Amino acid sequence: MVGAMTRLILVRHGESQVTVNRVIGGPRTCSGLSELGRRQAARLRDRWAEHPEFTADLVVSSAYPRAKETAEIVLPSLGAATLQVEAGFGEHDPGPVCDGITYQEYVDRYSPGPDSWHDDDPFATLFPEGETIAAFHYRVGSALRSVTEPNAGATIAVFCHGGVIDAILRMALKTAATGGFQIRTLNTSITELELVRRNTWCLHRYNDHAHLAGLPAETPRRED
């Protein structure tokens, strides 16, 4: 008899204030959700409260304020009493030099080429003193194992980041860490995978954002 399969629900955080301000918001300077981001999270909460899809056995959040705030808003609809914070699910860390500077300051200081954000070398340093893609993927993969291995057969909801979802999908699909394709995961969208056997995932849905219908696509960005 096949045992219950582990179900993984990934939710990207709502729109962040650092995105509105056009700032690189790493773990040191993230300032949480924008007003629209809170509305997006409330829409997801209401969707799951009105039409329950699952009961989460475990709810996990990145340590970034924007992910934690999203999780705290949605949590009442998941049937889970507590929120577990796992720093390993944090976004790609730009390091202390670039964390908090504006996008324009980054371009002006470091003059990256047009392909710098999508460098095909996972060991390349995109941010001075920042995390490489290889290190980021190792961290996310370790965090994923830390919650799935001791909770086999559980339904696990993880509130995280676009880069984290990209990393997990690449691991699940066994593709290269960089290049090959791009995905654009929307704020508070749902991505669902199921671990059907050891190291073999089934992708059930990606970027489900039906609950955002009627909301603005984004908050007008701050001018540099």
VOBA-1610 file (N, C-alpha, C; in pm, whole numbers, padded with zeros to 5 digits, always signed):
BEGIN
Met+00085-00120+00000Met+00000+00000+00000Met+00088+00124+00000Val+00055+00220-00087Val+00130+00344-00095Val+00085+00438+00016Gly+00178+00492+00091Gly+00144+00583+00199Gly+00102+00719+00146Ala+00054+00804+00236Ala+00014+00938+00197Ala+00134+01015+00143Met+00111+01092+00040Met+00219+01167-00023Met+00229+01306+00039Thr+00349+01356+00041Thr+00374+01489+00098Thr+00328+01595-00002Arg+00244+01686+00047Arg+00189+01792-00037Arg+00255+01924+00003Leu+00308+01996-00095Leu+00379+02121-00070Leu+00307+02235-00139Ile+00260+02331-00060Ile+00192+02449-00111Ile+00285+02568-00093Leu+00329+02627-00202Leu+00418+02744-00196Leu+00339+02870-00228Val+00352+02969-00143Val+00284+03097-00165Val+00389+03207-00166Arg+00392+03282-00274Arg+00480+03399-00276Arg+00415+03509-00191His+00497+03587-00124His+00447+03696-00040His+00371+03798-00124Gly+00294+03884-00056Gly+00227+03994-00122Gly+00326+04100-00167Glu+00275+04197-00242Glu+00363+04305-00290Glu+00435+04369-00172Ser+00564+04390-00187Ser+00644+04443-00077Ser+00666+04594-00092Gln+00690+04658+00022Gln+00716+04802+00019Gln+00848+04833-00049Val+00947+04745-00034Val+01077+04771-00099Val+01063+04767-00251Thr+00974+04683-00303Thr+00952+04680-00448Thr+00889+04811-00494Val+00793+04860-00419Val+00731+04989-00453Val+00835+05100-00451Asn+00926+05094-00355Asn+01029+05197-00342Asn+01149+05174-00433Arg+01147+05065-00509Arg+01255+05029-00601Arg+01389+05015-00526Val+01381+04940-00417Val+01496+04917-00331Val+01525+04768-00326Ile+01653+04731-00320Ile+01692+04591-00301Ile+01669+04558-00155Gly+01564+04484-00128Gly+01522+04458+00010Gly+01562+04320+00056Gly+01682+04308+00110Gly+01729+04181+00164Gly+01683+04162+00307Pro+01741+04066+00377Pro+01694+04034+00512Pro+01718+04145+00614Arg+01807+04238+00584Arg+01840+04345+00678Arg+01747+04465+00665Thr+01688+04484+00547Thr+01614+04608+00522Thr+01470+04587+00476Cys+01425+04464+00462Cys+01287+04440+00421Cys+01192+04509+00519Ser+01097+04583+00465Ser+01004+04660+00549Ser+00860+04611+00540Gly+00842+04488+00498Gly+00708+04430+00498Gly+00628+04461+00373Leu+00497+04445+00384Leu+00408+04457+00270Leu+00366+04601+00244Ser+00336+04629+00118Ser+00267+04753+00083Ser+00120+04738+00117Glu+00045+04845+00105Glu-00099+04836+00130Glu-00164+04738+00032Leu-00122+04743-00093Leu-00175+04648-00191Leu-00135+04506-00153Gly-00014+04488-00105Gly+00031+04355-00063Gly-00057+04297+00047Arg-00099+04381+00140Arg-00189+04334+00246Arg-00326+04298+00190Arg-00371+04373+00091Arg-00499+04341+00027Arg-00489+04208-00048Gln-00377+04185-00113Gln-00358+04059-00185Gln-00362+03940-00088Ala-00292+03955+00024Ala-00290+03848+00124Ala-00430+03823+00181Ala-00505+03930+00204Ala-00641+03916+00256Ala-00731+03845+00155Arg-00709+03872+00027Arg-00785+03804-00078Arg-00759+03653-00074Leu-00632+03615-00056Leu-00600+03472-00049Leu-00661+03409+00076Arg-00651+03479+00189Arg-00714+03430+00313Arg-00863+03405+00292Asp-00931+03503+00233Asp-01075+03491+00213Asp-01109+03379+00114Arg-01026+03362+00012Arg-01048+03254-00085Arg-01046+03119-00014Trp-00944+03097+00067Trp-00931+02967+00134Trp-01032+02951+00248Ala-01073+03062+00309Ala-01175+03052+00414Ala-01310+03014+00355Glu-01342+03071+00239Glu-01472+03045+00176Glu-01474+02913+00101His-01360+02873+00046His-01351+02749-00032His-01225+02673+00011Pro-01231+02606+00124Pro-01112+02536+00175Pro-01063+02430+00075Glu-00933+02432+00052Glu-00871+02334-00039Glu-00795+02227+00038Phe-00753+02259+00158Phe-00672+02167+00237Phe-00665+02219+00380Thr-00622+02134+00471Thr-00587+02176+00606Thr-00437+02155+00621Ala-00366+02260+00650Ala-00220+02251+00658Ala-00180+02183+00789Asp-00093+02084+00777Asp-00034+02022+00895Asp+00080+02106+00950Leu+00141+02183+00862Leu+00254+02267+00901Leu+00253+02392+00814Val+00266+02509+00877Val+00275+02636+00804Val+00410+02699+00836Val+00484+02728+00731Val+00621+02777+00746Val+00634+02909+00672Ser+00716+02998+00726Ser+00742+03125+00660Ser+00891+03154+00659Ser+00935+03220+00555Ser+01066+03283+00554Ser+01072+03384+00668Ala+01192+03422+00708Ala+01209+03520+00816Ala+01191+03664+00768Tyr+01182+03685+00639Tyr+01166+03822+00587Tyr+01030+03877+00631Pro+01021+04002+00673Pro+00893+04058+00716Pro+00782+04047+00611Arg+00815+04061+00483Arg+00710+04055+00381Arg+00648+03915+00372Ala+00727+03812+00394Ala+00674+03676+00391Ala+00599+03645+00520Lys+00655+03686+00635Lys+00589+03661+00764Lys+00455+03733+00771Glu+00451+03857+00725Glu+00327+03934+00730Glu+00220+03868+00643Thr+00259+03820+00525Thr+00165+03749+00438Thr+00112+03625+00508Ala+00202+03547+00566Ala+00162+03425+00635Ala+00068+03454+00752Glu+00096+03557+00828Glu+00013+03590+00943Glu-00127+03631+00901Ile-00141+03698+00786Ile-00273+03737+00738Ile-00352+03616+00691Val-00285+03523+00623Val-00352+03407+00564Val-00375+03295+00665Leu-00294+03289+00768Leu-00293+03175+00862Leu-00431+03133+00914Pro-00520+03225+00950Pro-00650+03181+01005Pro-00731+03091+00911Ser-00702+03094+00783Ser-00779+03014+00688Ser-00720+02875+00667Leu-00609+02844+00734Leu-00538+02719+00706Leu-00558+02611+00811Gly-00625+02642+00919Gly-00650+02542+01021Gly-00528+02506+01103Ala-00425+02587+01095Ala-00303+02561+01172Ala-00289+02669+01279Ala-00250+02628+01398Ala-00248+02721+01511Ala-00124+02807+01516Thr-00014+02757+01464Thr+00112+02830+01480Thr+00183+02843+01346Leu+00274+02938+01343Leu+00357+02965+01226Leu+00502+02936+01261Gln+00566+02853+01183Gln+00707+02821+01205Gln+00792+02903+01109Val+00890+02975+01161Val+00977+03057+01078Val+01104+02980+01046Glu+01136+02972+00919Glu+01255+02901+00873Glu+01334+02995+00782Ala+01445+03046+00834Ala+01524+03145+00760Ala+01576+03090+00629Gly+01590+02960+00617Gly+01641+02900+00494Gly+01555+02926+00373Phe+01428+02962+00395Phe+01338+02992+00282Phe+01343+03140+00243Gly+01440+03215+00294Gly+01454+03355+00258Gly+01499+03373+00114Glu+01472+03490+00059Glu+01511+03523-00078Glu+01663+03527-00093His+01708+03521-00217His+01850+03534-00250His+01908+03657-00179Asp+02007+03637-00094Asp+02061+03743-00008Asp+02161+03829-00086Pro+02132+03960-00102Pro+02224+04046-00175Pro+02347+04085-00094Gly+02351+04048+00034Gly+02466+04081+00117Gly+02456+04221+00176Pro+02542+04252+00272Pro+02531+04380+00344Pro+02565+04502+00259Val+02641+04485+00153Val+02681+04601+00071Val+02563+04655-00010Cys+02484+04565-00067Cys+02376+04607-00156Cys+02239+04608-00090Asp+02226+04546+00023Asp+02096+04540+00090Asp+02052+04680+00130Gly+01942+04726+00071Gly+01887+04856+00106Gly+01915+04966+00006Ile+02003+04942-00091Ile+02027+05046-00192Ile+01921+05038-00300Thr+01902+05145-00375Thr+01802+05144-00481Thr+01854+05066-00601Tyr+01760+05025-00687Tyr+01800+04955-00809Tyr+01895+05042-00891Gln+01864+05172-00899Gln+01947+05262-00978Gln+02086+05276-00919Glu+02095+05281-00787Glu+02227+05286-00723Glu+02308+05162-00755Tyr+02242+05049-00758Tyr+02312+04924-00791Tyr+02370+04931-00932Val+02288+04978-01027Val+02335+04990-01165Val+02449+05090-01174Asp+02435+05206-01108Asp+02536+05310-01115Asp+02669+05266-01054Arg+02662+05193-00944Arg+02784+05154-00874Arg+02856+05037-00940Tyr+02778+04943-00988Tyr+02840+04818-01032Tyr+02825+04792-01181Ser+02753+04883-01251Ser+02742+04878-01397Ser+02723+04737-01451Pro+02623+04663-01406Pro+02605+04527-01455Pro+02564+04527-01601Gly+02603+04424-01671Gly+02564+04408-01810Gly+02417+04373-01820Pro+02363+04372-01941Pro+02219+04346-01958Pro+02176+04207-01914Asp+02270+04113-01906Asp+02234+03977-01867Asp+02277+03944-01724Ser+02319+04043-01648Ser+02376+04015-01516Ser+02276+03950-01422Trp+02147+03988-01433Trp+02047+03932-01342Trp+02015+03787-01377His+02058+03743-01495His+02028+03606-01538His+02157+03535-01579Asp+02260+03554-01500Asp+02390+03495-01530Asp+02379+03343-01529Asp+02434+03279-01632Asp+02427+03134-01641Asp+02529+03062-01554Asp+02613+03137-01486Asp+02712+03077-01396Asp+02658+03083-01254Pro+02619+02970-01193Pro+02562+02975-01058Pro+02662+03015-00951Phe+02791+03016-00987Phe+02893+03054-00890Phe+02937+03200-00908Ala+02874+03270-01001Ala+02908+03411-01024Ala+02860+03495-00906Thr+02932+03603-00878Thr+02895+03696-00772Thr+02820+03813-00834Leu+02689+03815-00816Leu+02608+03924-00871Leu+02607+04045-00779Phe+02622+04021-00649Phe+02624+04128-00549Phe+02754+04116-00470Pro+02831+04226-00455Pro+02953+04218-00373Pro+02920+04168-00232Glu+02989+04064-00188Glu+02968+04002-00057Glu+02831+03937-00043Gly+02763+03920-00156Gly+02631+03857-00153Gly+02639+03709-00182Glu+02523+03645-00178Glu+02511+03502-00199Glu+02518+03468-00348Thr+02589+03363-00383Thr+02583+03313-00520Thr+02455+03233-00539Ile+02418+03211-00664Ile+02300+03129-00692Ile+02322+02987-00639Ala+02444+02936-00652Ala+02474+02801-00603Ala+02451+02791-00452Ala+02499+02891-00378Ala+02481+02891-00233Ala+02334+02907-00196Phe+02265+02990-00271Phe+02121+03011-00249Phe+02044+02881-00269His+02071+02811-00377His+02001+02685-00403His+02033+02580-00297Tyr+02156+02576-00252Tyr+02191+02479-00147Tyr+02113+02510-00020Arg+02102+02638+00015Arg+02029+02679+00135Arg+01881+02643+00124Val+01820+02676+00009Val+01678+02647-00009Val+01653+02497-00011Gly+01740+02422-00079Gly+01725+02277-00081Gly+01735+02216+00057Ser+01826+02268+00137Ser+01842+02219+00274Ser+01719+02252+00357Ala+01664+02374+00339Ala+01543+02412+00412Ala+01425+02324+00372Leu+01416+02294+00243Leu+01307+02210+00195Leu+01314+02071+00258Arg+01432+02014+00262Arg+01448+01882+00325Arg+01418+01888+00474Ser+01454+01999+00536Ser+01435+02009+00681Ser+01288+02008+00721Val+01198+02047+00629Val+01056+02045+00662Val+00984+01925+00602Thr+01033+01872+00489Thr+00962+01760+00426Thr+01002+01624+00485Glu+01129+01606+00515Glu+01173+01473+00560Glu+01111+01431+00694Pro+01104+01521+00794Pro+01041+01479+00919Pro+00888+01486+00916Asn+00831+01530+00805Asn+00686+01545+00795Asn+00631+01473+00673Ala+00681+01353+00649Ala+00638+01275+00533Ala+00487+01251+00538Gly+00422+01272+00425Gly+00277+01253+00417Gly+00195+01372+00462Ala+00262+01478+00505Ala+00191+01596+00555Ala+00160+01694+00442Thr+00071+01786+00472Thr+00045+01900+00384Thr+00116+02021+00446Ile+00210+02076+00372Ile+00297+02182+00423Ile+00279+02307+00338Ala+00245+02417+00402Ala+00233+02546+00333Ala+00355+02630+00366Val+00422+02682+00263Val+00542+02763+00282Val+00521+02899+00219Phe+00531+03004+00298Phe+00520+03141+00251Phe+00662+03193+00227Cys+00691+03223+00101Cys+00831+03252+00068Cys+00841+03357-00041His+00927+03336-00139His+00967+03440-00234His+00973+03385-00375Gly+00970+03475-00472Gly+00976+03433-00611Gly+01101+03353-00643Gly+01215+03398-00592Gly+01340+03327-00616Gly+01341+03189-00553Val+01279+03178-00437Val+01271+03048-00369Val+01184+02952-00448Ile+01071+02999-00499Ile+00984+02914-00579Ile+01055+02872-00707Asp+01128+02964-00769Asp+01207+02930-00887Asp+01308+02819-00854Ala+01377+02834-00741Ala+01478+02735-00702Ala+01415+02599-00677Ile+01301+02596-00607Ile+01236+02468-00577Ile+01185+02402-00705Leu+01129+02480-00796Leu+01082+02422-00922Leu+01198+02365-01002Arg+01311+02435-01004Arg+01428+02384-01077Arg+01478+02254-01015Met+01477+02246-00882Met+01516+02121-00816Met+01417+02010-00847Ala+01287+02042-00840Ala+01185+01941-00865Ala+01188+01890-01008Leu+01214+01981-01102Leu+01218+01945-01243Leu+01355+01894-01287Lys+01451+01900-01194Lys+01588+01854-01220Lys+01650+01927-01339Thr+01635+02059-01340Thr+01693+02143-01444Thr+01813+02218-01387Ala+01882+02291-01475Ala+01996+02371-01433Ala+01953+02478-01334Ala+02046+02519-01248Ala+02017+02620-01146Ala+01989+02757-01207Thr+02043+02783-01325Thr+02023+02911-01392Thr+01998+02887-01540Gly+01939+02988-01606Gly+01919+02979-01751Gly+01813+02879-01790Gly+01797+02863-01920Gly+01703+02765-01974Gly+01561+02817-01988Phe+01511+02883-01885Phe+01376+02938-01887Phe+01365+03044-01778Gln+01261+03123-01785Gln+01230+03220-01681Gln+01086+03200-01639Ile+01059+03226-01512Ile+00921+03224-01463Ile+00895+03355-01392Arg+00771+03395-01390Arg+00731+03520-01324Arg+00619+03487-01226Thr+00658+03458-01105Thr+00563+03419-01001Thr+00497+03543-00942Leu+00366+03552-00949Leu+00296+03671-00902Leu+00279+03670-00750Asn+00261+03787-00696Asn+00243+03802-00552Asn+00120+03725-00503Thr+00135+03652-00396Thr+00035+03566-00330Thr-00019+03455-00420Ser+00049+03427-00529Ser+00007+03315-00613Ser+00041+03182-00544Ile-00031+03077-00586Ile-00018+02944-00526Ile+00053+02853-00625Thr+00154+02783-00577Thr+00221+02678-00654Thr+00213+02551-00570Glu+00172+02441-00632Glu+00150+02318-00557Glu+00227+02202-00619Leu+00303+02132-00534Leu+00375+02012-00575Leu+00343+01898-00479Glu+00363+01776-00527Glu+00342+01659-00445Glu+00462+01565-00462Leu+00515+01519-00350Leu+00628+01427-00353Leu+00572+01286-00370Val+00581+01232-00491Val+00518+01105-00521Val+00607+00985-00486Arg+00735+01006-00485Arg+00830+00909-00432Arg+00960+00983-00406Arg+01056+00920-00347Arg+01178+00987-00306Arg+01240+01065-00424Asn+01257+01195-00403Asn+01319+01284-00500Asn+01246+01291-00633Thr+01117+01262-00633Thr+01035+01275-00754Thr+00909+01353-00720Trp+00898+01471-00781Trp+00787+01560-00752Trp+00691+01566-00869Cys+00564+01585-00839Cys+00461+01611-00940Cys+00414+01756-00921Leu+00422+01835-01028Leu+00376+01973-01023Leu+00228+01977-01061His+00143+02014-00965His-00001+02018-00988His-00048+02153-01041Arg+00012+02261-00994Arg-00025+02394-01045Arg+00086+02492-01014Tyr+00090+02597-01097Tyr+00189+02703-01079Tyr+00121+02838-01100Asn+00150+02933-01011Asn+00109+03073-01030Asn-00043+03093-01029Asp-00114+03015-00951Asp-00260+03030-00939Asp-00288+03157-00860His-00344+03257-00928His-00370+03387-00864His-00512+03435-00891Ala-00607+03342-00901Ala-00745+03377-00933Ala-00804+03475-00831His-00757+03469-00707His-00812+03555-00601His-00775+03702-00619Leu-00683+03732-00710Leu-00641+03871-00730Leu-00726+03944-00833Ala-00826+03877-00890Ala-00909+03940-00993Ala-00970+04070-00942Gly-00955+04175-01022Gly-01012+04304-00986Gly-00919+04396-00910Leu-00808+04343-00856Leu-00710+04428-00787Leu-00614+04490-00888Pro-00556+04605-00855Pro-00452+04661-00943Pro-00336+04564-00956Ala-00270+04565-01071Ala-00156+04476-01092Ala-00041+04510-00998Glu-00024+04639-00969Glu+00084+04681-00881Glu+00061+04823-00834Thr+00131+04862-00729Thr+00131+05000-00681Thr+00223+05081-00770Pro+00185+05202-00809Pro+00277+05284-00888Pro+00413+05295-00819Arg+00519+05274-00897Arg+00654+05274-00842Arg+00705+05413-00813Arg+00790+05422-00713Arg+00853+05548-00679Arg+00949+05587-00792Glu+00952+05712-00828Glu+01047+05760-00928Glu+01184+05776-00866Asp+01288+05730-00937Asp+01426+05746-00886Asp+01471+05890-00899
//
